[in-house]
Amino acid sequence: MKKIIKVACVPLIVRIIFHILYSVTIASLPFIIKYMIDDVGKTRTLSASWNYITLFVLMIAVAMVAQYISQKASWKAEYKIFLELRGRYFATIMSYPKSRFGTNSIGNYTSKIENDVVTTTEMIEYGLEIIENVISLVVYAVFLFLLNVKLAIVIYLVTVMTMFLPKITAHRFAERKNKLLLATGDYLEKLSDLMQGFYSTTNTTRDGVVRRHGDELEKLERSRYQFGTYKTFVNVFNGSVMYLIDIVAFAVIAIFLSKKMITVGVAAATLTYIREFALPLRGVVDGISAFKSVRPAAEQVICEAYEKIAKKKAIKNFSNIVVDNVEKHYKGIRGKKYTCTITAGKKYLVQGENGSGKSTLLKMLAQVTLPDEGMLKVDNMDLSEVDISNILLYIPQENHIFKENFANNITWFGSVGKEKWHEIEKYFGAAMSENLPTHSNCSKLSGGEKQQIGILRALMEDKPIIVLDEPFAAMSSERELVFTQLLLEMKNKTIIMVSHNKSKEYADLFDEVILMEDMRMCS
């Protein structure tokens, strides 16, 4: 909690300071009334009345300005907290080991970032409201008991609520609210889009995704801040109706007193009746209850957002990966044991019937899932205890393509240098669809074109191991053959590919074929 408060400490302090100013100016009004009655009641001059009217209006004006600044500071604090907490939460999730990320759905993560984070700001807001209401009670108590003990007791026993909602701001307020809703929808759409690309991220590309998320988050929170600022104006404007009643009542009573049209007792009773001092006491009671109701969830959110993800030893090169009697269970059903050796620089084709474990093998190599039995070892090190993402890139069957232009997709939002593109384009340009580099929203491309982007993206990162799960399923057989040959001709690349192409001619392109039925290897 201290970390969150620290982020927004300046606007929070401003809020408290100006709330104190607001409380003092409002609480001073009965004193002005008292001295006005005493002075005007003796002198009976119109000039003295106008002096007190001016002072009364001035105090209300100061109170309104203080209230506006205080509430605007509150929105600024919320703006900073949302930027910090949502940004931190997203970055933490993106740092999860790939096997951990899959334990929750993307919808669950989205809900946590969008909805659960709100509970933290609610808890802070309730805590501040309690502090503010206590301050108001202390200030009002001092002023009121100095004014008149009996009058103070009456004020704390009587609750009067005046509500008036002028329509003059309704239309523009609705427009601001609609803009915020649209911005929220755009953010959630982009959030889902970015998270769906999680399994393809590496240490190289992760920062680019986090930066792209930060850009979208900034747009959302700026829209929220603008809405909140205008909402504050509306609240103060609507509240001014109550103050207008005070001003009019005060002015009329002051003038009537100077003309001996009403008694002092009537004036004092009327002016004190329209004021509301019981609200802070009710606010303290309600605030404590609300604070307790959201505190557990808020603390859980903060704990998760600031979790320190343990970093494993990063593997920078390898000689071989050994799959040693690995077994994966599915809902209590035992699968087959896998045993094979992947040697650096070789090209492997993984074949087998549906359900034989082809995709599972690739997911275990990419650390997307962990084996239930057996062990995977990279150069005699347990794969579960190291980070292989620096040398291995995994292209799943459903490789996510962001709703972004071609450059952002293949460079992971600038994580990978664009200079690499010229080399790849020279090598793969003839096989690539012509309209890819100019496309502004690559999520709308055909299945085959999306798969081309996935392959180009993998090549941009230049990892020594590329693991591909049916990367050409949506391509024509001719284009599949062209891309396969180009990939296999690349030197110093270990290729592990799943394909349903069972032709002998296709299998002969590879150094070895891994047959999943009996987990044997053949040259």
C-alpha positions in Angstrom: 0.0 0.0 0.0 2.9 2.4 0.8 4.1 2.0 -2.8 0.8 3.1 -4.2 0.4 6.0 -1.8 3.9 7.2 -2.7 3.1 7.3 -6.4 0.2 9.7 -5.8 1.4 11.4 -2.6 1.5 15.0 -4.1 -2.1 15.2 -5.3 -3.3 13.4 -2.2 -1.6 16.0 0.1 -3.0 18.8 -2.1 -6.5 17.2 -1.7 -6.2 17.1 2.1 -4.8 20.7 2.4 -7.6 22.2 0.3 -10.2 20.1 2.1 -9.0 21.7 5.3 -9.4 25.1 3.7 -12.8 24.2 2.5 -13.9 23.0 6.0 -12.6 26.1 7.7 -14.3 28.5 5.2 -17.6 26.7 5.5 -17.4 26.4 9.3 -16.7 30.1 9.5 -20.0 31.1 8.0 -22.0 30.9 11.3 -19.4 33.2 12.9 -19.9 35.8 10.1 -23.7 35.4 10.7 -23.2 36.0 14.4 -21.1 39.1 14.1 -23.3 40.4 11.3 -26.4 40.1 13.5 -24.6 41.8 16.4 -23.2 44.6 14.4 -26.1 45.4 12.1 -28.5 44.9 14.9 -26.8 47.8 16.7 -25.9 50.2 13.9 -28.9 49.6 11.5 -26.8 50.8 8.5 -27.0 49.4 5.0 -23.2 49.8 4.4 -22.4 47.5 7.3 -24.9 45.0 5.8 -23.1 45.0 2.5 -19.7 44.5 4.1 -21.0 41.3 5.7 -22.7 40.2 2.5 -19.4 40.6 0.6 -17.5 38.6 3.3 -20.1 35.9 3.2 -20.0 35.6 -0.6 -16.2 35.6 -0.5 -16.0 32.7 2.0 -18.4 30.7 -0.2 -16.3 31.5 -3.3 -13.1 30.4 -1.5 -14.9 27.2 -0.4 -16.0 26.4 -3.9 -12.5 26.9 -5.3 -11.0 24.8 -2.5 -13.5 22.1 -3.1 -12.8 22.1 -6.9 -9.0 21.9 -6.4 -9.4 19.2 -3.8 -11.5 17.0 -6.0 -9.4 17.7 -9.1 -6.4 16.5 -7.1 -8.3 13.4 -6.1 -8.8 12.6 -9.8 -5.1 13.3 -10.5 -4.2 10.9 -7.7 -6.5 8.2 -9.2 -5.0 8.8 -12.6 -1.5 8.2 -11.2 -2.6 5.1 -9.3 -4.3 3.5 -12.3 -1.2 4.2 -14.5 1.1 2.7 -11.9 -1.0 -0.3 -10.7 -2.4 -1.4 -14.0 1.0 -0.9 -15.7 2.7 -2.8 -13.0 0.2 -5.6 -13.0 0.4 -6.0 -16.8 4.2 -6.0 -16.7 4.2 -8.6 -13.9 1.8 -10.9 -15.8 3.9 -10.6 -18.9 6.9 -11.7 -16.8 5.3 -15.0 -15.7 6.9 -18.2 -16.8 4.9 -19.4 -19.8 3.7 -22.5 -17.9 2.2 -20.3 -15.2 0.5 -17.9 -17.5 -1.8 -20.7 -18.8 -3.2 -21.4 -15.3 -5.6 -18.5 -15.8 -7.6 -17.4 -18.8 -6.9 -14.2 -20.6 -10.4 -13.1 -19.6 -9.5 -13.5 -15.9 -6.3 -11.5 -16.3 -8.3 -8.8 -18.1 -10.8 -8.7 -15.4 -8.1 -8.3 -12.7 -6.5 -5.4 -14.5 -9.7 -3.6 -15.4 -12.0 -4.4 -12.4 -10.0 -5.6 -9.4 -7.5 -2.7 -9.6 -10.5 -0.4 -9.1 -10.9 -1.8 -5.6 -7.5 -0.4 -4.6 -8.5 3.1 -5.6 -11.8 2.6 -3.8 -10.0 1.6 -0.6 -7.8 4.7 -0.8 -10.8 6.9 -1.5 -12.7 5.5 1.4 -9.7 6.0 3.7 -9.3 9.6 2.5 -13.1 10.3 3.0 -12.8 9.1 6.6 -9.9 11.4 7.2 -11.7 14.3 5.5 -14.9 13.8 7.4 -13.0 13.6 10.7 -11.2 16.9 9.8 -14.6 18.4 9.0 -16.1 17.2 12.3 -13.2 18.7 14.3 -13.3 22.0 12.5 -17.1 22.3 12.7 -17.0 21.3 16.4 -14.5 24.0 17.3 -16.4 26.7 15.4 -19.9 25.7 16.5 -19.1 25.3 20.2 -17.3 28.6 20.2 -20.4 30.1 18.6 -23.0 28.6 20.9 -23.1 25.2 22.7 -26.8 24.7 22.4 -26.8 25.7 18.8 -24.0 23.2 18.1 -25.9 20.4 19.7 -29.0 21.2 17.6 -27.0 21.3 14.3 -25.4 17.9 15.0 -28.9 16.4 15.7 -30.6 17.8 12.6 -29.9 16.6 9.1 -31.1 18.5 6.1 -30.3 17.4 2.6 -30.8 19.7 -0.3 -30.4 18.3 -3.8 -30.8 20.1 -7.1 -29.5 18.9 -10.5 -29.5 21.6 -13.1 -29.8 20.3 -16.7 -27.4 22.8 -18.1 -24.4 20.4 -17.8 -26.2 17.2 -18.5 -25.6 16.9 -22.3 -21.8 17.6 -22.1 -21.4 15.4 -19.1 -23.1 12.5 -21.0 -20.7 13.1 -23.9 -17.6 12.9 -21.6 -19.0 9.8 -20.0 -19.5 8.2 -23.5 -15.9 9.0 -24.5 -14.6 7.3 -21.4 -16.7 4.2 -22.1 -15.4 4.1 -25.7 -11.8 4.6 -24.4 -12.3 1.7 -21.9 -13.6 -0.6 -24.7 -10.6 0.3 -26.9 -8.2 -0.4 -24.0 -9.8 -3.8 -23.2 -9.7 -4.8 -26.8 -6.0 -3.9 -27.1 -5.3 -5.6 -23.8 -6.8 -8.8 -25.0 -4.9 -8.5 -28.3 -1.6 -8.1 -26.6 -2.1 -10.9 -24.1 -3.0 -13.3 -26.9 0.5 -12.9 -28.1 2.0 -13.9 -24.8 3.3 -17.4 -25.8 5.3 -16.0 -28.6 7.1 -13.3 -26.5 10.7 -13.7 -25.4 13.1 -11.6 -23.3 13.9 -9.7 -26.5 10.3 -8.8 -27.4 8.6 -8.5 -24.0 9.6 -4.9 -23.4 8.1 -3.8 -26.7 4.7 -5.4 -25.8 4.8 -3.7 -22.3 5.6 -0.3 -24.0 2.7 -0.8 -26.4 0.4 -1.5 -23.5 1.7 1.6 -21.8 0.7 3.7 -24.8 -2.9 2.4 -24.8 -3.1 2.7 -21.0 -2.0 6.3 -21.1 -4.9 7.0 -23.6 -7.4 5.4 -21.3 -6.3 7.0 -18.1 -6.0 10.5 -19.8 -9.7 10.0 -20.9 -10.6 9.0 -17.4 -8.8 12.0 -15.9 -10.5 14.4 -18.3 -13.9 12.9 -17.4 -13.2 13.2 -13.7 -12.1 16.8 -14.0 -15.4 17.7 -15.7 -17.3 15.6 -13.2 -15.7 17.6 -10.4 -16.8 20.8 -12.2 -20.4 19.4 -12.5 -20.4 18.4 -8.8 -19.3 21.8 -7.7 -21.6 23.6 -10.1 -24.6 21.6 -8.9 -23.6 22.1 -5.3 -23.4 25.9 -5.9 -27.3 25.8 -6.0 -27.2 25.1 -2.3 -24.7 28.0 -1.7 -26.9 30.2 -3.9 -29.7 29.6 -1.4 -27.3 30.6 1.4 -26.3 33.8 -0.4 -29.8 34.8 -1.2 -31.1 34.0 2.3 -28.2 35.8 3.9 -28.5 38.9 1.8 -32.3 39.1 2.3 -32.1 38.6 6.0 -29.3 41.2 6.3 -31.3 43.8 4.4 -34.5 42.9 6.3 -32.7 43.3 9.6 -31.4 46.7 8.6 -35.0 47.7 7.9 -36.3 46.1 11.1 -38.5 43.7 9.1 -37.6 40.6 11.0 -36.2 39.8 14.4 -32.7 38.7 15.1 -34.0 35.3 16.4 -35.8 34.6 13.1 -32.7 35.5 11.1 -30.4 33.3 13.2 -32.8 30.3 13.1 -33.2 30.6 9.3 -29.5 30.8 8.5 -28.5 28.0 10.7 -31.3 25.7 9.5 -30.2 25.7 5.9 -26.7 24.5 6.8 -25.8 20.8 6.8 -23.3 19.7 9.4 -24.4 16.1 10.1 -23.0 14.8 6.8 -19.4 14.3 8.1 -20.5 12.2 11.0 -22.5 9.9 8.6 -19.5 9.9 6.2 -17.2 8.5 8.9 -19.5 5.7 9.8 -20.2 4.7 6.1 -16.5 5.2 5.2 -15.2 2.8 7.8 -17.7 0.1 6.7 -16.9 0.6 3.0 -13.1 0.6 3.7 -13.3 -2.7 5.5 -15.3 -4.3 2.7 -12.8 -3.6 0.0 -9.5 -3.9 1.9 -8.9 -7.7 1.5 -9.4 -7.6 -2.3 -7.3 -4.4 -2.7 -4.4 -5.8 -0.7 -4.5 -8.9 -2.8 -4.3 -6.9 -6.0 -1.3 -4.9 -4.8 0.4 -8.1 -3.7 0.0 -9.7 -7.1 1.0 -6.5 -9.0 4.2 -6.1 -7.1 5.2 -9.8 -7.0 8.8 -10.4 -7.6 9.0 -13.0 -10.4 12.1 -15.2 -9.8 14.5 -15.1 -12.7 16.0 -18.3 -13.9 19.4 -18.8 -15.3 19.3 -17.7 -19.0 20.7 -20.2 -21.5 22.6 -18.4 -24.3 23.7 -21.4 -26.3 23.3 -25.2 -26.4 24.6 -28.4 -27.8 21.6 -30.7 -27.3 18.2 -31.0 -25.6 17.4 -34.5 -24.2 13.7 -35.5 -23.7 14.1 -38.3 -21.1 11.0 -40.5 -20.5 8.8 -37.5 -20.4 5.1 -38.1 -19.7 2.1 -35.8 -19.7 -1.2 -36.6 -17.9 -4.6 -35.4 -19.1 -7.4 -35.4 -16.5 -6.0 -38.5 -14.8 -5.2 -40.3 -18.1 -1.6 -41.1 -18.6 0.0 -40.3 -21.9 2.9 -41.9 -23.7 6.5 -41.5 -22.6 8.7 -39.4 -24.9 12.4 -40.0 -25.4 14.5 -38.3 -28.0 17.5 -36.0 -28.4 17.6 -32.7 -30.2 21.0 -31.7 -31.6 22.0 -28.2 -32.4 21.9 -27.3 -36.0 19.7 -30.2 -37.2 16.3 -30.0 -38.8 13.5 -32.2 -37.3 10.1 -33.0 -38.6 7.6 -34.3 -35.9 4.9 -36.6 -37.3 2.1 -38.6 -35.8 -1.7 -39.0 -35.7 -4.0 -36.5 -34.0 -3.7 -36.8 -30.2 -0.3 -38.5 -30.4 1.4 -35.7 -28.5 3.1 -33.7 -31.2 1.9 -30.3 -29.9 2.5 -31.3 -26.3 6.1 -32.2 -27.1 6.7 -28.7 -28.6 5.0 -27.0 -25.7 7.2 -28.7 -23.2 10.3 -27.8 -25.2 9.1 -24.2 -25.2 8.3 -24.3 -21.5 4.6 -23.6 -22.1 3.7 -26.7 -20.2 5.6 -28.9 -17.8 5.9 -32.7 -17.8 4.2 -34.7 -15.1 6.9 -37.3 -15.2 10.4 -37.5 -16.7 12.8 -34.7 -17.4 13.8 -32.4 -20.3 17.5 -31.4 -20.1 19.4 -28.8 -22.0 23.1 -29.7 -21.9 22.5 -31.8 -18.8 20.6 -29.0 -17.0 17.0 -29.5 -16.0 14.9 -27.4 -18.5 12.5 -26.4 -15.7 15.2 -24.7 -13.8 16.6 -22.5 -16.6 15.2 -19.9 -19.0 15.5 -21.1 -22.6 13.7 -18.1 -24.2 17.0 -16.5 -25.3 17.7 -19.3 -27.7 14.2 -20.8 -28.5 11.3 -19.2 -30.2 7.9 -21.0 -30.3 5.3 -20.5 -33.0 2.1 -22.2 -31.9 -0.7 -23.4 -34.1 -2.8 -20.3 -33.3 0.1 -17.7 -33.5 -1.4 -14.4 -32.4 -1.2 -11.5 -34.9 -1.7 -8.1 -33.3 -4.2 -5.6 -34.6 -1.3 -3.5 -35.7 0.6 -2.7 -38.8 3.2 -4.9 -40.4 6.2 -3.2 -38.8 4.8 -3.4 -35.2 4.0 -7.1 -35.7 7.4 -8.3 -36.9 9.4 -6.0 -34.7 7.3 -6.5 -31.6 6.6 -2.8 -31.2 10.3 -1.9 -31.8 11.8 -4.6 -29.6 13.7 -6.0 -32.6 15.7 -3.6 -34.8 14.2 -2.9 -38.2 17.6 -3.2 -39.8 17.2 -6.9 -39.6 14.2 -6.7 -41.9 16.3 -5.8 -45.0 18.3 -9.0 -44.6 15.2 -11.2 -44.2 13.3 -9.5 -47.0 16.2 -10.1 -49.3 16.2 -13.8 -48.4 12.4 -14.4 -48.1 11.0 -11.6 -50.3 10.2 -13.8 -53.3 8.1 -16.2 -51.2 6.2 -13.5 -49.3 2.8 -12.1 -50.2 3.2 -8.7 -51.8 0.7 -6.8 -49.6 2.1 -7.7 -46.2 4.5 -4.7 -45.7 1.8 -2.1 -46.4 -1.0 -3.6 -44.3 -2.2 -1.4 -41.4 -4.1 -4.1 -39.5 -2.5 -7.5 -39.9 -5.2 -9.3 -37.9 -7.4 -9.0 -41.0 -5.0 -10.9 -43.2 -5.8 -14.4 -44.5 -4.7 -17.4 -42.5 -1.8 -18.1 -44.8 -0.6 -14.5 -44.7 -0.8 -14.5 -40.9 1.4 -17.6 -40.8 3.9 -15.8 -43.0 4.1 -13.0 -40.5 4.6 -15.5 -37.7 7.6 -17.0 -39.5 9.0 -13.5 -40.5 8.6 -12.4 -36.8 10.5 -15.5 -35.7 13.3 -14.8 -38.1 13.6 -11.2 -37.0 14.5 -12.4 -33.5 17.2 -14.6 -34.9 17.0 -17.3 -32.3 19.1 -20.5 -32.8 16.1 -22.8 -32.2 12.8 -22.3 -33.9 9.9 -24.6 -32.8 6.9 -24.5 -35.2 3.6 -26.2 -34.7 2.0 -26.7 -38.1 3.2 -23.3 -39.4 2.0 -23.8 -43.0 -1.5 -25.3 -42.3 -3.3 -22.4 -44.0 -0.9 -22.1 -46.9 -1.0 -23.7 -50.3 1.2 -26.8 -50.8 3.4 -24.8 -53.2 4.0 -21.9 -50.8 4.5 -24.4 -47.9 7.2 -26.1 -49.9 9.0 -22.8 -50.7 8.9 -21.6 -47.1 10.0 -25.0 -45.8 13.0 -25.1 -48.1 14.0 -21.6 -47.2 13.9 -22.4 -43.5 15.8 -25.6 -43.8 18.5 -24.0 -45.8 19.3 -21.5 -43.0 22.6 -22.4 -41.4 23.1 -22.5 -37.6 19.4 -22.9 -37.0 17.8 -25.8 -35.2 14.3 -26.4 -36.7 11.7 -28.5 -34.9 8.5 -28.6 -36.9 5.1 -30.4 -36.6 3.4 -31.1 -39.9 0.6 -33.3 -41.2 2.4 -33.5 -44.6 3.2 -37.2 -44.6 4.8 -37.4 -48.1 8.2 -39.0 -48.3 9.4 -36.2 -50.5 8.6 -33.7 -47.7 10.1 -35.8 -45.0 13.3 -36.2 -46.9 13.9 -32.4 -46.7 14.7 -32.8 -43.0 17.7 -34.4 -41.2 15.5 -36.5 -39.0 11.8 -37.4 -38.4 10.4 -37.9 -35.0 7.6 -40.4 -35.1 5.3 -39.9 -32.1 3.4 -43.2 -32.3 6.4 -45.1 -30.8 8.6 -42.1 -30.2 11.4 -43.3 -32.5 13.7 -41.3 -34.7 14.8 -42.0 -38.2 17.1 -40.3 -40.6 
